[in-house]
Amino acid sequence: MPEDPTGRERAPGAQPQAERRHVKLRRILLALDSNEDEAALSAAAALAEALRASLNGLFVEDSELLRLAGLPFIQEVTTAVVRRLEQSQLERDLRVQAERLRRSIERFARERRLVWSFSVVRGALLTAAMSAAREADLYVLGRHPLPYGAAGAPRPDGPLMVIYDGSVSAAHALEAAVALSRTGEGLLVVLPADAEPTAAALQQDAESRLLALGRPAHYLATPHLTPELLKQALRTYRVRLLFVGESCGLCEPTALRPLLREAPLVIAR
């Protein structure tokens, strides 16, 4: 069976990856919970505008948080105030947050004449997002640094990082990053390769795509890429947004949780 530029087998008659037909990214899902992330909202909205895609919001009411609020010994600590965390009050707060997100999505979509939708589910953010994302081309997950009620740290104005492994979903992630990048901004492209020839082939493939899209890039070849190593890279390079393809092996909840502590994620299918 023929191989692609990274050494992986491809189906008979398939074209090399750099020559594959462009696929339009039509549907973007934004999934947020009580950790409101303006950077993720802005990224999803900007992607929808740049790609002329639909913008679909999903607010996830954290079922575990609601369960804990029902326990008699759970307290909420705010500035100079300690009080019992009431489940009924928490549910009201979540409804207010959901409505605020819905209005933001509606306003943005109407101003730019985009198709939009909004829904609310109860569950865990990552599980709910992955379930809803089956019908999306891209899904954006908000940064999740702190528990409910605490103030989140501002995001740095750093580069866009893309994990590029040569797969179709990674190519879509690269395309999305280009759509969101500023004019002349170089991307930071991570090549998960265990051998130098593989890294060189991946870089050549990514360069051919970016040349056609008119964007420069810096490349990092990283063997044995793990969530912990990637987490450190997000901190080191002060990455403002991470793009990955769902086939990269980092899209399981246990791998995503530490990454979402550092930056919002855009996952391409």
C-alpha positions as CSV (number, residue, x, y, z in Angstrom):
1,M,0.0,0.0,0.0
2,P,1.4,3.5,-0.8
3,E,2.6,5.7,2.0
4,D,2.0,9.4,2.7
5,P,4.9,11.9,3.4
6,T,5.0,10.9,7.1
7,G,5.5,7.2,6.4
8,R,2.0,6.2,7.2
9,E,0.0,4.0,4.8
10,R,-2.7,5.5,2.7
11,A,-5.5,3.9,0.7
12,P,-4.7,2.9,-2.9
13,G,-5.4,5.8,-5.2
14,A,-5.3,8.4,-2.4
15,Q,-3.4,11.6,-3.2
16,P,-0.5,12.9,-1.1
17,Q,-1.9,15.0,1.7
18,A,-0.6,18.4,0.4
19,E,-2.7,17.8,-2.8
20,R,-6.0,16.7,-1.2
21,R,-9.1,18.6,-2.1
22,H,-10.0,21.5,0.1
23,V,-12.9,20.8,2.4
24,K,-15.0,23.7,3.6
25,L,-15.3,23.9,7.4
26,R,-19.1,24.7,7.8
27,R,-20.0,24.3,11.4
28,I,-18.3,25.6,14.6
29,L,-19.3,24.5,18.1
30,L,-18.4,26.6,21.1
31,A,-18.7,24.7,24.4
32,L,-18.5,26.6,27.7
33,D,-19.5,26.0,31.3
34,S,-19.5,28.3,34.3
35,N,-15.8,29.2,33.7
36,E,-16.7,31.9,31.2
37,D,-13.9,32.4,28.7
38,E,-14.0,35.5,26.6
39,A,-11.0,34.4,24.6
40,A,-12.8,31.2,23.5
41,L,-16.0,33.1,22.6
42,S,-14.0,35.6,20.6
43,A,-12.1,32.8,18.8
44,A,-15.2,30.9,17.9
45,A,-16.9,34.0,16.7
46,A,-13.9,35.1,14.6
47,L,-13.6,31.7,13.1
48,A,-17.2,31.6,12.1
49,E,-16.9,35.0,10.5
50,A,-13.6,34.2,8.6
51,L,-14.9,30.8,7.4
52,R,-18.5,31.8,6.9
53,A,-19.5,28.9,9.1
54,S,-22.4,28.5,11.4
55,L,-21.8,29.3,15.1
56,N,-23.4,26.9,17.5
57,G,-23.2,27.6,21.2
58,L,-23.4,24.9,23.9
59,F,-23.6,25.9,27.6
60,V,-22.9,23.0,29.9
61,E,-24.3,23.0,33.4
62,D,-21.8,21.1,35.5
63,S,-23.6,18.2,37.0
64,E,-20.8,17.4,39.5
65,L,-20.9,21.0,40.7
66,L,-24.6,20.9,41.1
67,R,-24.3,17.6,43.1
68,L,-21.8,19.1,45.4
69,A,-24.0,22.2,46.0
70,G,-26.6,19.8,47.3
71,L,-24.3,18.7,50.2
72,P,-24.8,20.5,53.5
73,F,-21.1,21.2,54.3
74,I,-20.2,22.9,50.9
75,Q,-19.5,26.6,51.2
76,E,-18.8,29.4,48.7
77,V,-16.0,31.8,49.5
78,T,-16.2,35.3,48.0
79,T,-14.5,38.5,49.0
80,A,-14.8,38.7,52.8
81,V,-17.9,36.5,52.7
82,V,-18.3,32.8,53.5
83,R,-21.7,31.3,52.8
84,R,-23.4,28.0,52.1
85,L,-23.5,27.2,48.4
86,E,-27.2,26.7,47.8
87,Q,-28.1,24.5,44.9
88,S,-31.1,26.7,43.9
89,Q,-28.9,29.8,43.8
90,L,-26.3,28.0,41.8
91,E,-28.9,26.9,39.3
92,R,-30.1,30.5,38.9
93,D,-26.5,31.7,38.4
94,L,-26.0,29.1,35.7
95,R,-29.2,30.2,33.9
96,V,-28.0,33.8,34.0
97,Q,-24.6,32.8,32.5
98,A,-26.3,30.7,29.8
99,E,-28.5,33.5,28.8
100,R,-25.6,35.9,28.7
101,L,-23.7,33.6,26.4
102,R,-26.8,33.1,24.2
103,R,-27.2,36.8,23.8
104,S,-23.5,37.3,22.9
105,I,-23.7,34.6,20.2
106,E,-27.0,35.9,18.9
107,R,-25.7,39.5,18.7
108,F,-22.5,38.5,16.9
109,A,-24.3,36.2,14.5
110,R,-27.0,38.7,13.6
111,E,-24.5,41.5,13.0
112,R,-22.5,39.3,10.5
113,R,-25.5,37.4,9.1
114,L,-24.3,34.0,10.3
115,V,-26.4,31.0,11.0
116,W,-26.4,30.3,14.7
117,S,-27.9,28.1,17.4
118,F,-27.7,27.7,21.2
119,S,-28.5,24.9,23.6
120,V,-28.0,24.0,27.2
121,V,-27.2,20.6,28.6
122,R,-26.3,19.2,32.0
123,G,-23.2,17.0,32.4
124,A,-19.4,17.3,32.2
125,L,-17.9,19.9,29.8
126,L,-15.6,17.6,27.8
127,T,-18.1,14.7,27.6
128,A,-20.9,17.0,26.5
129,A,-18.7,18.8,24.0
130,M,-17.5,15.7,22.4
131,S,-21.0,14.3,22.1
132,A,-22.3,17.5,20.5
133,A,-19.2,17.9,18.3
134,R,-20.1,14.8,16.2
135,E,-21.9,17.1,13.9
136,A,-19.3,20.0,13.9
137,D,-16.2,20.5,11.8
138,L,-14.5,22.5,14.6
139,Y,-15.2,22.7,18.3
140,V,-13.8,25.3,20.6
141,L,-13.4,24.6,24.3
142,G,-13.0,27.4,26.9
143,R,-10.0,27.6,29.2
144,H,-10.8,26.0,32.5
145,P,-8.3,27.3,35.1
146,L,-10.2,27.7,38.3
147,P,-13.3,26.4,40.1
148,Y,-16.7,28.1,40.0
149,G,-16.8,31.5,41.6
150,A,-13.0,32.3,41.3
151,A,-11.6,35.0,39.1
152,G,-9.6,33.6,36.1
153,A,-6.2,35.0,35.1
154,P,-6.1,37.0,31.9
155,R,-4.8,35.3,28.8
156,P,-1.4,36.3,27.4
157,D,-1.2,37.8,23.9
158,G,0.9,34.9,22.6
159,P,1.2,32.9,19.4
160,L,-1.2,30.4,17.9
161,M,0.0,26.8,18.3
162,V,-0.9,24.0,16.0
163,I,-0.2,20.3,16.5
164,Y,0.5,18.9,12.9
165,D,0.8,15.2,12.4
166,G,0.0,15.1,8.7
167,S,-3.6,13.8,9.2
168,V,-6.7,15.3,7.5
169,S,-7.9,16.6,10.9
170,A,-4.5,18.3,11.5
171,A,-4.7,19.9,8.1
172,H,-8.1,21.3,9.1
173,A,-6.6,22.6,12.4
174,L,-3.9,24.3,10.4
175,E,-6.5,25.9,8.1
176,A,-8.5,27.2,11.1
177,A,-5.3,28.7,12.7
178,V,-4.5,30.5,9.5
179,A,-8.1,31.9,9.4
180,L,-7.7,33.2,12.9
181,S,-4.2,34.5,12.6
182,R,-3.4,38.2,12.2
183,T,-1.9,39.4,8.9
184,G,1.8,38.5,8.8
185,E,1.6,36.5,12.1
186,G,3.7,33.3,12.1
187,L,2.2,30.2,13.6
188,L,4.0,27.9,16.0
189,V,3.7,24.4,14.5
190,V,4.5,21.4,16.6
191,L,5.6,18.2,14.7
192,P,5.1,15.1,16.8
193,A,7.8,12.9,15.2
194,D,10.0,10.2,16.7
195,A,12.6,10.4,13.9
196,E,14.3,13.2,11.9
197,P,13.1,12.0,8.5
198,T,9.5,11.9,9.7
199,A,9.8,15.4,11.2
200,A,11.3,16.7,7.9
201,A,8.5,15.2,5.9
202,L,5.9,16.6,8.2
203,Q,7.5,20.1,8.0
204,Q,7.6,19.9,4.2
205,D,3.9,19.0,4.1
206,A,2.9,21.8,6.5
207,E,5.1,24.3,4.7
208,S,3.4,23.5,1.4
209,R,0.0,24.1,2.9
210,L,1.0,27.3,4.6
211,L,2.7,28.6,1.5
212,A,-0.6,28.2,-0.4
213,L,-2.4,30.0,2.5
214,G,0.2,32.8,2.7
215,R,1.3,32.3,6.3
216,P,4.8,31.9,7.8
217,A,5.5,29.5,10.7
218,H,8.1,28.4,13.2
219,Y,8.5,24.6,13.7
220,L,9.2,22.4,16.7
221,A,9.9,18.7,16.2
222,T,8.9,16.9,19.4
223,P,9.3,13.2,19.9
224,H,7.0,11.4,22.3
225,L,4.6,14.3,22.6
226,T,2.6,14.0,25.9
227,P,0.0,16.2,27.5
228,E,2.5,17.2,30.2
229,L,5.1,18.2,27.6
230,L,2.5,20.1,25.6
231,K,1.3,21.8,28.8
232,Q,4.8,23.1,29.5
233,A,5.2,24.3,25.9
234,L,1.9,26.3,26.2
235,R,3.4,28.0,29.2
236,T,6.9,28.5,27.8
237,Y,5.7,30.1,24.5
238,R,2.7,31.9,26.2
239,V,0.3,30.4,23.6
240,R,-3.0,32.1,23.4
241,L,-4.9,29.4,21.5
242,L,-4.1,25.7,20.8
243,F,-5.3,24.0,17.6
244,V,-5.3,20.2,17.3
245,G,-6.8,17.5,15.0
246,E,-9.0,15.0,16.8
247,S,-6.8,12.2,15.5
248,C,-3.6,13.4,17.3
249,G,-4.2,11.2,20.4
250,L,-4.7,14.2,22.7
251,C,-8.5,14.4,22.5
252,E,-9.4,12.2,25.4
253,P,-10.7,14.0,28.6
254,T,-7.7,13.0,30.7
255,A,-5.3,14.5,28.2
256,L,-7.4,17.7,27.5
257,R,-8.0,18.7,31.2
258,P,-4.4,19.8,31.9
259,L,-4.2,21.6,28.5
260,L,-7.4,23.5,29.2
261,R,-5.7,24.9,32.4
262,E,-3.4,26.8,30.1
263,A,-5.3,27.9,27.0
264,P,-8.5,27.5,25.1
265,L,-8.5,24.7,22.5
266,V,-9.8,24.4,18.9
267,I,-10.3,20.8,17.9
268,A,-10.7,20.0,14.2
269,R,-12.4,16.9,12.8
